[in-house]
Amino acid sequence: MLAVLDRWWGGLKGEAGAVERALLLPRLYFQHFTTTSFLIERSDGELAAFLVGFFSQTEPDVAYVHFVGVDPAQHGQGVGRALYQAFFALARAHGRRYVHCVTSPENTASQAFHAGLGFIAASTQRDYDGPGLDRVAFAVDLGRGPDRPTRRRLRVLDAVLALEHRRELGEPGSDDWLALVRAPEGLTVIRPADSSVSPADRWIALYDADPNHGLDEPGLLAAVLAPLACAAIPVFTCSTYHADLILVPEQRHDQALTVLRSAGYEIG
């Protein structure tokens, strides 16, 4: 992240700005706040965007976005908005109602972006982060608008499932499959596992049918996957317009449910 800051910010505020931005990302954020932070990589592995956030230890209804960056080449494509929506969804899942953040008075693009997400800005606060470090503080109320549940519910499907990859794109001869995904490299089949499937290849399905799920509410799937990824639990997902099917290995089933409950989910 440090390697891209000057380029992404276009040298804003010169050398002093470069030092200021670098000091915002000490190692502690990558040691202690990984479950509430996100990054996006391009297909070549290069960094495309990131969001570093955390839940307030002092105010139990507040989450905080510490630092966000998006490659200028990705501007206007909804990448930053998707990161914030993922963080909002994670915050809601943990019962956090408010999200706070700050930006510099010189960063007018950031101010406009946050206003577009519904953040309300306070007047510029002098010396907010120290002598000469003025800031504009923002807050958004996640409880405004239509009622949203503070806790999301995941349903565990009864069947143990198997994943198959077939090079041919035609549908299977039988109709015992649960989902089919066609792609250039072949057909992925999700079906109930029979006795021929080895224990290592058996998956448990979590069904995420959140009432707010829809194409206009990004970030919901990321909020489920982030805690699983931080626990190094493999996942496979298949999404519909209104829901997500999330598979975890049967051998990691108990650990996955414990992780998700700790992240604020109800499991049914």
Secondary structure as the mmCIF struct_conf table of DSSP 4:
data_model
#
loop_
_struct_conf.conf_type_id
_struct_conf.id
_struct_conf.beg_label_comp_id
_struct_conf.beg_label_asym_id
_struct_conf.beg_label_seq_id
_struct_conf.end_label_comp_id
_struct_conf.end_label_asym_id
_struct_conf.end_label_seq_id
HELX_RH_3T_P HELX_RH_3T_P1 LEU A 2 VAL A 4
HELX_RH_AL_P HELX_RH_AL_P1 LEU A 5 TRP A 8
TURN_TY1_P TURN_TY1_P1 TRP A 9 LYS A 13
HELX_RH_AL_P HELX_RH_AL_P2 GLY A 14 LEU A 23
TURN_TY1_P TURN_TY1_P2 LEU A 24 LEU A 24
TURN_TY1_P TURN_TY1_P3 ARG A 27 ARG A 27
HELX_RH_AL_P HELX_RH_AL_P3 LEU A 28 HIS A 32
HELX_RH_3T_P HELX_RH_3T_P2 THR A 34 THR A 36
STRN STRN1 PHE A 38 GLU A 41
TURN_TY1_P TURN_TY1_P4 SER A 43 ASP A 44
BEND BEND1 GLY A 45 GLY A 45
STRN STRN2 LEU A 47 PHE A 55
BEND BEND2 GLN A 57 THR A 58
TURN_TY1_P TURN_TY1_P5 PRO A 60 ASP A 61
STRN STRN3 VAL A 62 VAL A 70
HELX_RH_3T_P HELX_RH_3T_P3 PRO A 72 GLN A 74
TURN_TY1_P TURN_TY1_P6 HIS A 75 GLY A 78
HELX_RH_AL_P HELX_RH_AL_P4 VAL A 79 ALA A 93
TURN_TY1_P TURN_TY1_P7 HIS A 94 GLY A 95
STRN STRN4 TYR A 98 THR A 103
TURN_TY1_P TURN_TY1_P8 PRO A 105 GLU A 106
HELX_RH_AL_P HELX_RH_AL_P5 THR A 108 GLY A 116
TURN_TY1_P TURN_TY1_P9 LEU A 117 GLY A 118
STRN STRN5 ILE A 120 ALA A 121
HELX_LH_PP_P HELX_LH_PP_P1 ALA A 122 THR A 124
STRN STRN6 GLN A 125 GLN A 125
TURN_TY1_P TURN_TY1_P10 ARG A 126 ASP A 129
BEND BEND3 GLY A 130 GLY A 130
TURN_TY1_P TURN_TY1_P11 PRO A 131 GLY A 132
STRN STRN7 ARG A 135 ARG A 135
STRN STRN8 VAL A 136 ASP A 141
TURN_TY1_P TURN_TY1_P12 LEU A 142 GLY A 143
BEND BEND4 ARG A 144 PRO A 146
BEND BEND5 THR A 150 ARG A 151
STRN STRN9 ARG A 153 ARG A 166
BEND BEND6 ARG A 167 GLU A 168
BEND BEND7 GLY A 170 GLY A 170
HELX_LH_PP_P HELX_LH_PP_P2 GLU A 171 PRO A 172
BEND BEND8 GLY A 173 ASP A 175
BEND BEND9 LEU A 178 LEU A 178
STRN STRN10 ALA A 179 ALA A 183
TURN_TY1_P TURN_TY1_P13 PRO A 184 GLU A 185
STRN STRN11 GLY A 186 PRO A 192
TURN_TY1_P TURN_TY1_P14 SER A 195 SER A 196
BEND BEND10 VAL A 197 VAL A 197
HELX_RH_3T_P HELX_RH_3T_P4 PRO A 199 ASP A 201
STRN STRN12 ARG A 202 ASP A 208
TURN_TY1_P TURN_TY1_P15 PRO A 211 ASN A 212
BEND BEND11 GLY A 214 GLY A 214
TURN_TY1_P TURN_TY1_P16 LEU A 215 ASP A 216
BEND BEND12 GLU A 217 GLU A 217
TURN_TY1_P TURN_TY1_P17 PRO A 218 GLY A 219
HELX_RH_AL_P HELX_RH_AL_P6 LEU A 220 CYS A 230
TURN_TY1_P TURN_TY1_P18 ALA A 231 ALA A 232
STRN STRN13 PHE A 236 SER A 239
BEND BEND13 TYR A 241 HIS A 242
STRN STRN14 ASP A 244 PRO A 249
HELX_RH_3T_P HELX_RH_3T_P5 GLU A 250 ARG A 252
HELX_RH_AL_P HELX_RH_AL_P7 HIS A 253 SER A 262
TURN_TY1_P TURN_TY1_P19 ALA A 263 GLY A 264
STRN STRN15 GLU A 266 ILE A 267
#
